[in-house]
Amino acid sequence: MSLPGEVDVIVIGSGPAGLGAATELASVARVLVLDRETEAGGIPRHCGHFPFGLREFHRLMRGPDYARALVARAEASGVRIATGVNVVKLHPGPRVTVTSDQGPHEIRAKLVLIATGVRETSRAQRLIGGEKPAGVLSTGALQSLVYLEGKRPFRRPIILGTELVSFSAIMTCLHAGIRPVAMIEPGPRITARRPAIVYPWLKRVPVHLSTNIRRIEGREHVERVVLAGPEGESTLAADGVIVTGRFRPEATLLEGSHLERDPATGGPVIDNFGCCSDPSYFAAGNVLRPVETAGWSWAEGVAIGKTMRAGLQGKLPDIARHRVTTTGDAIGWVLPQTVRAPENAAFDRFQMRVNRPVRGRLSLRVAGSEYASRSIVSRPERRITLPLPPTIGPVEILLEEK
């Protein structure tokens, strides 16, 4: 596909959020979706298991089928999708600089949506010691090898982490005839909600809690993993390690750009319309925070697509934004980080996470008066929400622990 010099809307990223927004906008705008991968569809195309599609298509689907259906729906609506295109620079205007097999190119637009998703924290970022043999993979890399290339990178790996994606890693392993040796969790409980623990038990995968990987050993390939647990140091024979979860937004495009970045989420600062610090840029999906489901990201993309449609028509409120502040060191992050007049906004609730297990009372105050509150018992990576107020003013979210 020859890249145009100008369109109405550029969408960066062809996952559920990007395709949901693009499809919503296609009836009123010339929409171009850009993705650096060779195939559109985002992370779900790597996930050859259920459940996907209930929100979007009202039926259970495997990840690749779901991704293809989203792409087909977008293209049928008139969306142009260009793959193998890497966006390298965001400029005011808005305009973006891209590279592809056609060379460097610049594209102008009226609005730009950033929907670049997330990535898992690597072994190096987790400071896991030892040798550096082959066979240490993220969940995404494992799924790509298994579902897209039909490969089996190991036979008896260890899985580090107990987030939802960690259980997805078990499904991927079993699909490929791989038998995980164990799941390793540094905390005293699994990160996913408690019923998830039943799945590895049914599949005869032992779960080691309050345990860390001290080092990985092996010359050419992983041979064993040294663990530090409640009873001291131990060694497990394994031929691979799957490093799962601890997601962070894929927001490298923000580095060196003019857009404000939230140090807590790692993604862009947005308001309740999904609008970034430059009002011609929007963001949706997991680039905003780590991490939500494909269905949640798709619904968010659709909602922000609607506000972008209003933006193209000059119908968004042009008034001052109020910064959201937090009190309580257990609050990891809050989204959106700023608010303005709530009519027709994409977000009707604040989303947040805690950075450690907490029990207490969460309070939302507007201009000093309490608007909403709730009791919470929560752990990291679990969704917490509070309703956005119908009026605007300085917003504080306060967590009082018990």
C-alpha positions in Angstrom: 0.0 0.0 0.0 1.3 3.4 -0.9 1.1 5.7 2.1 -0.8 8.9 1.8 0.5 12.3 2.7 -2.7 13.3 4.5 -5.7 11.7 6.1 -8.4 12.7 8.6 -7.4 10.3 11.4 -4.2 8.3 12.0 -4.5 5.3 14.4 -1.2 3.9 15.6 -1.7 0.3 16.5 -4.0 -2.4 15.1 -5.1 -4.2 18.3 -8.6 -4.2 19.7 -8.5 -0.6 20.9 -7.2 0.8 17.7 -9.5 -1.2 15.5 -12.5 -0.4 17.7 -11.9 3.3 17.4 -11.0 3.2 13.7 -14.3 1.3 12.9 -16.3 3.9 14.9 -14.7 6.8 13.0 -14.7 5.3 9.4 -18.2 6.6 8.5 -17.2 10.2 9.0 -13.5 10.3 8.3 -10.6 9.0 6.2 -9.0 6.6 8.7 -5.5 5.1 8.3 -4.3 2.4 10.8 -0.5 2.0 11.0 1.1 -1.1 12.6 4.8 -2.1 12.7 3.8 -5.8 12.6 3.4 -7.6 9.3 -0.2 -8.6 10.2 -2.9 -6.6 11.9 -4.9 -7.7 15.0 -2.6 -7.0 17.9 -1.8 -9.4 20.7 -4.9 -11.6 20.4 -3.7 -13.1 17.1 -0.9 -14.8 19.2 -3.4 -16.3 21.6 -4.8 -19.5 20.2 -7.3 -20.1 23.0 -10.6 -18.9 24.4 -12.2 -16.6 25.6 -12.4 -13.7 23.2 -15.2 -11.9 21.4 -18.2 -11.9 23.8 -18.4 -8.1 24.0 -17.7 -7.5 20.3 -19.3 -10.5 18.5 -21.5 -12.1 21.3 -19.8 -15.4 20.9 -16.7 -17.2 22.3 -13.7 -17.1 19.9 -10.1 -18.0 19.9 -7.6 -15.1 19.8 -6.6 -15.4 16.1 -10.2 -15.7 14.9 -11.2 -12.7 17.0 -8.3 -10.7 15.6 -9.2 -11.5 12.0 -12.9 -10.6 12.7 -11.9 -7.2 14.1 -9.7 -6.6 11.1 -12.4 -7.7 8.6 -15.0 -5.5 10.4 -12.7 -2.4 10.2 -11.8 -3.0 6.5 -15.5 -3.5 5.7 -16.3 -0.1 7.3 -13.7 1.6 5.0 -10.7 1.7 7.3 -7.3 1.5 5.5 -4.7 -0.6 7.3 -1.0 -0.4 6.6 1.3 -3.0 8.2 5.0 -3.1 8.3 5.0 0.6 9.1 6.9 1.9 12.1 6.0 5.3 13.5 9.1 6.9 14.8 8.1 10.5 15.7 5.1 12.4 16.8 4.8 16.1 15.9 2.4 18.9 16.7 0.0 19.6 13.9 -0.6 16.7 14.2 1.8 14.9 11.9 3.8 11.7 12.3 7.0 10.5 10.8 7.1 6.8 9.7 9.5 4.4 8.1 8.7 1.3 6.0 10.0 -0.5 3.0 9.1 2.7 1.1 11.6 4.7 3.2 10.9 7.6 5.5 7.6 9.4 5.1 5.5 12.0 6.8 1.7 11.9 7.2 -0.5 14.8 8.3 -4.0 14.4 10.0 -6.6 16.2 11.9 -6.4 13.8 14.8 -4.1 11.0 15.9 -5.0 8.0 18.2 -2.1 6.2 20.0 -3.1 2.6 20.7 0.3 0.8 20.9 -0.6 -1.6 23.7 1.7 -3.1 26.3 4.8 -5.2 26.7 5.9 -7.6 29.5 8.8 -6.8 31.8 11.8 -8.7 30.7 14.2 -10.9 32.7 16.8 -8.1 32.6 14.4 -5.5 33.9 13.5 -7.9 36.8 17.3 -8.3 37.6 17.2 -12.1 37.5 20.8 -13.3 37.8 22.7 -16.3 36.4 23.8 -17.3 33.0 22.1 -16.2 29.7 21.2 -19.4 27.9 18.5 -19.7 25.2 15.0 -20.6 26.4 14.0 -17.6 28.5 10.9 -16.1 26.9 8.0 -13.7 27.6 4.5 -15.0 27.2 4.1 -12.9 24.0 7.2 -14.5 22.5 6.1 -18.0 23.5 2.6 -17.4 21.9 4.2 -16.1 18.8 6.5 -19.1 18.4 3.7 -21.6 19.2 0.7 -20.2 17.4 2.3 -18.2 14.5 5.3 -20.4 13.8 4.2 -23.8 15.0 7.4 -24.2 17.1 8.0 -25.8 20.5 10.8 -23.9 22.1 11.1 -26.2 25.2 9.4 -29.1 26.9 9.6 -28.5 30.6 9.7 -24.8 31.5 9.1 -22.9 34.7 6.5 -20.0 34.6 7.4 -16.9 36.6 4.3 -15.0 37.7 0.6 -15.7 38.6 -1.2 -12.9 36.7 -4.0 -13.8 34.2 -1.4 -13.9 31.4 0.5 -16.5 33.4 -2.4 -18.9 33.2 -2.6 -18.1 29.5 1.0 -19.3 29.3 -0.1 -22.7 30.7 -2.8 -22.9 28.0 -0.2 -22.1 25.3 2.2 -24.7 26.7 -0.4 -27.5 26.8 -1.5 -26.6 23.3 2.0 -27.3 22.1 2.6 -30.4 24.1 4.8 -28.6 26.7 4.5 -29.6 30.4 5.3 -26.7 32.8 7.4 -27.8 35.8 6.0 -25.2 38.1 4.6 -21.7 38.6 6.7 -19.3 40.7 5.1 -16.4 42.6 7.2 -14.0 44.7 4.1 -13.0 46.8 2.3 -15.0 49.5 -0.8 -15.3 47.2 -1.4 -15.5 43.5 -1.9 -12.2 41.8 -5.0 -13.2 39.8 -8.2 -13.8 41.6 -8.2 -16.8 43.8 -10.4 -19.2 41.6 -7.6 -19.1 39.0 -5.4 -21.3 41.3 -7.7 -24.2 40.4 -6.4 -24.3 36.8 -2.8 -25.2 37.5 -4.0 -27.7 40.1 -6.2 -29.4 37.5 -3.3 -29.5 35.1 -0.9 -30.8 37.7 1.4 -27.7 37.7 2.7 -27.0 41.2 2.5 -23.4 42.4 5.3 -22.1 44.6 4.3 -19.0 46.6 6.6 -16.6 48.4 9.3 -17.8 46.1 11.8 -16.0 43.8 14.0 -17.1 40.9 17.5 -16.4 42.2 19.4 -17.4 39.1 19.0 -19.3 35.8 21.7 -21.8 34.9 22.7 -23.4 31.7 25.3 -23.0 28.9 23.6 -23.2 25.6 20.0 -23.7 26.9 18.3 -23.5 30.3 19.2 -26.5 32.4 18.0 -25.6 35.9 16.6 -22.7 37.9 17.7 -21.9 41.5 14.8 -20.7 43.7 14.7 -18.9 47.0 11.6 -19.8 49.0 10.3 -20.1 52.5 12.5 -23.1 53.2 15.6 -21.7 51.7 17.3 -22.3 48.4 16.3 -25.1 46.1 16.9 -26.2 42.5 14.5 -27.3 39.8 15.5 -28.9 36.6 13.9 -27.1 33.6 14.7 -26.4 30.0 13.0 -23.0 29.8 11.7 -20.0 31.8 8.5 -18.1 30.8 8.7 -14.6 32.3 5.1 -13.4 32.5 3.2 -10.2 33.3 4.3 -7.0 35.1 3.1 -5.2 32.0 4.1 -1.7 31.1 2.6 0.5 28.3 4.4 0.4 25.0 4.9 4.1 25.1 8.4 4.6 23.6 6.8 7.0 21.1 6.3 9.5 23.9 10.0 9.7 24.6 11.2 12.9 23.1 7.7 13.9 22.0 5.8 17.0 23.1 3.1 14.9 24.8 3.0 14.7 28.6 3.7 11.3 30.1 2.4 10.0 33.4 5.3 8.6 35.5 2.9 6.4 37.4 1.4 4.5 34.5 4.2 5.0 32.0 1.6 6.0 29.4 0.3 9.3 28.2 -1.6 11.7 30.5 -5.2 11.9 29.3 -8.5 13.5 30.3 -12.0 11.8 30.5 -12.3 12.2 26.7 -9.1 10.2 26.1 -7.4 13.4 24.9 -3.7 13.8 25.5 -1.9 17.1 26.6 -2.0 18.1 22.9 -5.8 18.1 22.0 -5.1 16.7 18.5 -3.8 13.5 20.1 -5.8 10.8 21.8 -4.9 7.5 23.4 -6.8 4.3 24.1 -6.3 0.7 25.3 -3.4 -0.7 27.2 -0.9 2.1 26.2 -2.8 3.9 29.0 -2.0 1.5 31.8 -0.9 -2.1 32.4 -3.1 -4.1 31.7 -6.8 -4.8 30.7 -8.5 -7.5 28.7 -8.9 -7.3 24.9 -12.7 -6.8 25.3 -12.2 -3.9 27.7 -9.6 -2.3 25.4 -12.0 -2.7 22.4 -14.9 -1.0 24.3 -12.6 1.8 25.4 -11.4 2.3 21.8 -15.0 2.5 20.6 -15.8 5.0 23.3 -12.8 7.2 22.5 -13.6 6.9 18.8 -16.9 8.5 19.6 -15.3 11.4 21.3 -12.8 11.8 18.4 -15.8 11.9 16.1 -17.2 14.8 18.3 -13.7 16.4 18.1 -13.8 16.3 14.3 -17.1 18.0 14.4 -15.9 20.7 16.9 -18.2 19.5 19.7 -15.8 18.7 22.5 -15.8 21.2 25.4 -12.9 23.6 25.2 -12.5 24.4 28.9 -9.8 24.1 31.5 -8.8 20.6 32.8 -8.5 19.8 36.5 -5.7 17.6 37.7 -6.6 14.5 39.7 -4.6 14.1 42.9 -4.2 11.1 45.1 -3.6 10.7 48.8 -2.3 7.4 50.2 1.0 5.7 49.1 -0.8 2.5 48.2 -2.5 4.0 45.2 -0.3 3.0 42.2 -2.0 5.1 39.5 -5.3 6.6 38.5 -6.8 7.1 35.0 -7.8 9.6 33.6 -5.3 11.9 35.2 -7.2 15.1 34.3 -11.0 15.9 34.0 -13.1 18.5 32.2 -16.9 18.8 31.6 -18.3 15.3 31.7 -21.0 15.5 28.9 -20.4 12.9 26.3 -17.0 11.9 27.8 -15.4 8.5 26.9 -14.8 7.6 30.6 -17.6 7.6 33.2 -15.4 6.0 35.9 -11.9 6.4 37.3 -9.8 3.3 36.9 -7.0 2.7 39.4 -4.7 0.0 40.9 -2.9 -0.4 44.2 0.8 -1.2 44.4 0.5 -3.6 47.3 -2.3 -5.6 49.1 -4.6 -3.2 50.8 -7.8 -3.1 52.9 -9.5 0.2 53.6 -11.9 2.9 52.4 -11.5 4.7 49.1 -13.0 8.2 48.8 -13.6 10.6 45.8 -13.7 14.3 46.7 -14.6 17.1 44.4 -13.7 20.7 45.5 -13.3 19.3 49.0 -16.7 17.5 49.3 -17.1 13.7 49.1 -18.9 12.6 46.0 -18.4 8.8 46.2 -16.7 6.2 48.4 -16.3 2.4 48.7 -14.6 -0.2 50.9 -11.9 -2.1 49.1 -9.9 -5.2 49.7 -7.5 -5.4 46.8 -4.2 -6.5 45.4 -2.0 -5.2 42.6 -3.2 -5.8 39.1 -6.9 -5.9 40.1 -9.3 -3.3 38.7 -10.7 -0.7 41.0 -13.2 1.9 39.8 -15.0 5.0 41.1 -17.6 7.0 39.2 -16.6 10.3 37.6 -18.5 13.2 39.2 -21.2 15.1 37.1 -19.6 18.4 38.0 -16.0 19.6 37.5 -13.6 20.9 40.0 -10.4 19.9 41.8 -10.5 16.1 42.3 -8.8 14.1 45.1 -8.9 10.3 45.5 -8.1 9.3 49.1 -7.3 5.8 50.3 -7.5 5.3 54.1 -6.1 1.9 55.1 -7.3 -0.2 57.9 
